[in-house]
Amino acid sequence: MIKLAQKVAIAQRRLVYVVINNTGTGVQVCYAADCSSTVTDPTTGAALNATAQDSRGVAFQATTLAPAPLTFTFDGLGQIGR
């Protein structure tokens, strides 16, 4: 998903935010830092997000991240920023 976020940033030549929730179990890809405008999943048309789970579909145990949530960006050249 993170690689897809980078590819979207390059293809659309715009800033894309990757937001990992405070438990480290969920990821969202957005056009705005507050995720008020999400990137759409090209296969489903829904918001591009994921929940960490094992091969059986069981969610991973939560871990606390600091700062929460953890956010980083990709610019239009695909370079990572904070």
C-alpha positions as CSV (number, residue, x, y, z in Angstrom):
1,M,0.0,0.0,0.0
2,I,2.8,2.4,0.8
3,K,4.4,1.8,-2.6
4,L,1.0,2.5,-4.2
5,A,0.9,5.8,-2.3
6,Q,4.2,6.7,-3.8
7,K,3.1,5.8,-7.3
8,V,-0.1,7.9,-6.9
9,A,2.0,10.9,-5.8
10,I,4.2,10.5,-8.9
11,A,1.4,9.9,-11.4
12,Q,-0.7,12.8,-10.1
13,R,2.3,15.1,-9.3
14,R,0.9,16.0,-6.0
15,L,1.5,15.5,-2.3
16,V,0.1,12.2,-0.8
17,Y,-0.1,11.5,2.9
18,V,0.3,8.1,4.5
19,V,-1.2,7.9,7.9
20,I,-0.6,5.0,10.3
21,N,-3.0,5.0,13.2
22,N,-1.8,5.2,16.8
23,T,-2.0,1.4,17.3
24,G,0.0,0.6,14.2
25,T,-2.7,-1.6,12.9
26,G,-4.3,0.7,10.2
27,V,-3.0,2.7,7.3
28,Q,-4.8,5.4,5.2
29,V,-3.6,7.1,2.1
30,C,-4.9,10.6,1.7
31,Y,-4.5,13.9,-0.2
32,A,-4.9,15.9,3.0
33,A,-3.1,15.6,6.3
34,D,-6.3,15.1,8.2
35,C,-7.5,12.5,5.7
36,S,-10.5,14.6,4.8
37,S,-9.8,13.7,1.1
38,T,-8.7,10.1,0.6
39,V,-7.1,8.4,-2.3
40,T,-9.4,5.9,-3.9
41,D,-8.4,2.2,-4.3
42,P,-8.2,1.6,-8.1
43,T,-9.7,-1.9,-7.8
44,T,-12.7,-1.1,-5.5
45,G,-13.3,2.6,-5.8
46,A,-13.4,2.8,-2.0
47,A,-11.0,4.8,0.2
48,L,-7.5,3.4,0.1
49,N,-6.9,2.0,3.6
50,A,-5.9,-1.3,5.2
51,T,-5.9,-3.0,8.5
52,A,-2.9,-5.2,9.5
53,Q,-3.9,-8.8,9.7
54,D,-2.4,-12.3,9.5
55,S,-3.1,-14.8,6.7
56,R,-6.2,-16.0,8.6
57,G,-7.7,-12.5,8.6
58,V,-7.1,-12.0,12.3
59,A,-6.1,-8.4,13.2
60,F,-2.7,-8.0,14.8
61,Q,-2.3,-7.0,18.4
62,A,-2.2,-3.2,18.9
63,T,1.1,-1.4,19.6
64,T,1.4,2.2,20.7
65,L,3.1,4.5,18.3
66,A,4.4,7.9,19.2
67,P,3.7,10.4,17.8
68,A,0.2,9.2,17.1
69,P,-0.8,9.0,14.4
70,L,2.4,8.6,12.4
71,T,2.2,10.6,9.2
72,F,4.6,10.9,6.3
73,T,4.3,12.2,2.7
74,F,5.4,11.5,-0.8
75,D,5.8,14.5,-3.1
76,G,5.2,14.6,-6.9
77,L,8.7,13.2,-7.5
78,G,8.1,10.2,-5.2
79,Q,10.4,11.5,-2.5
80,I,9.5,10.9,1.1
81,G,8.9,13.8,3.6
82,R,7.5,14.3,7.0
